């Protein structure tokens, strides 16, 4: 049995990201929550500085950190500062929460590839923030779009083409 890993990402409302990531090859589990902010035990009503984030548990034998970053950059607009769709504010910023130098290097490389691809026509503004802690969101937010089919999301696959080779 292979050891699992976790990647922490934020790119707008966590509902849509979770819905698209959950069925990716190699993804074992997803959990929505808050990361990168100022208070302990944040809630939906009180999460200053935290981004709506997604913890993705994956099997590195079946998918890679880079492949997950590639998908992340294809399902949200990483060129809009503190905004995705109708959601505006720092809670909806695009962030890669890296845990070590390898992840930081991979994230920087992926941002260069996204910029080189020309997919968005504007430079990536995704921030790279050192991971500190992930706080699970309230139960009603977990698997929200499974529980509420047709609920709001601004996430969709913008291209079938991988950006890894850009």
Buried (B, 14 or more C-beta within 10 A) or exposed (E): EEEEBBBBBBBBBBBBBBBBBBEBEBBBEBBBBBBBBEEEEBEEEEBEEBBBBBBBBBBEEEBBBBBBBBBBBBBBBBBBEBBBBEBEEBBBBBBBBBBEEEBBEBBEEBBEBBBEBEBBEEEBBBBEBEBEBBBBBEEEBBBBBEEEEEEEBBBEEEEEEBBBEB
